[in-house]
Amino acid sequence: MSEFKLDRVDVLVIEPNRNTSNSIKNILTTCGNPNIQIGAHELDIQQNFQLRMPDLMISEYDLRDGPLDEIIKNIREGDYGTNPFFPIIGLAEPASKNVKTDFYDAGGDELIAKPITPKAL
């Protein structure tokens, strides 16, 4: 059986908490992914999308600019980036029923409850 590797996947991590973003980066690096961009705000998403569209985005749900579901709607409607169908993983603490509903209704792909573990990610 071959090892699971992410060496060709460009990942954008949007996480205002530096400890959490470092944990995610360490998990992804351990899986063989050196292509990780880190940001903390909606503006970081827009800037990264202008430079290079990532293959995957992992983002905190409750951003200072507003909830992730609004950003997901903009991505899915083609307002941000060039690929409205790329996967989006949300991170929430706590992952309430309302957060889950809003996230999935907006077009999010997977919602993970914090704290983040390598197995969950």
N, C-alpha and C positions, 0 to 999 in steps of 0.2 A: 504494500500500500504506500502511495506517495504521501509526502508531508504536505500539509496545507500551507501555502505560501501566498503572500500578498504583494510580491515584489514589483508587480506591474500595475498596481492599483493606486491612483492618485486620490488621496483622502483629504477632505477639508474638515477639520474639527473646530466647532464653534462652542467654546466653553469659557465663560467669564472667570470661573474659579481656576486659578493657575495650578493648584494641586491636582484637581480632577483632569485638566487637560494634559498635564505631565503623565498622569497614570494611564490615560488613554494612549498617549504617544508611546509609552513604554510597552503597553500590551501589543500595539500594532507593530512596533519595531521588533519585538520578540517573535512575531509571526512572519517576519521578513519584509516588512514594509518600510522602506526609507523615504517614501514620497508622501510626507504629511505636512500640511499647512495648518497653522493654528491661528484662530481669531477669537474674538469675544463678542462681536456685535453684528448687526445686520449690514452695516457698511462694509465690514470685512468680507461678508458673503458676496456682496455686489462687486467689490474690488477683485476678489479671487475669480469670480465668474468672468470678468472682463479680461483677465490675464490668461486663464486656462480653466476650462470647465472640468471640475473634478469627476471622478468615477463614482464617488460615494461621499455623502456628507453625514457627519455625526454631530448633532447639535443639542445643547441644552434647550429644553422647551420654554422655560420662563426667562427670556432675554430682557435686558433693560429696555430695548426698543419696542418690546411687545412680545406676545406669545408666538411660538414657532409656527403655529397653524396659519397665521396670516402670511408669513414668509413662504410657507409651502404653497399656499394658494397662488402667490405671485409667480413662483417657479413653475407650477403645473399649468398656469395660464400663459406661460411664455414671456412674462414680463422680466424675468431674471434668467440669464444664461441662454444656452443654445440647446439644451437637452431637458425638456420638461419631464422626462420619464426616468431620470437617474434615481438610484435608491437614496432614501433619507431615513436615518435612524435618529430618533429623538431620545433624550435623556430627561427624566423627570423625578423630582423628589418633593412630595410624594406623587405617585402616578394615580391620581384620583380618577373616578369614573368619567367626570366631565372633561378632564385633560385627555384621557384616552379617546373619548368620543370626538372631541374637537380635532385631535391629531389625525386620527384615521379618516374622519370626514373630509379633512383638507387634502388628503392624498399622501400622508406619511406612510412609510413602509413598516417600520418596527419601532416600538416604544419600549425602552429599557428603564427599569426603576433603579435609582441610585441607592446605595453605592454601587459603582461599576465593578464587575468581576471579569476576569479573562473569559470564563465560561459563558457568561451572559453576552459579552461582546462578540 
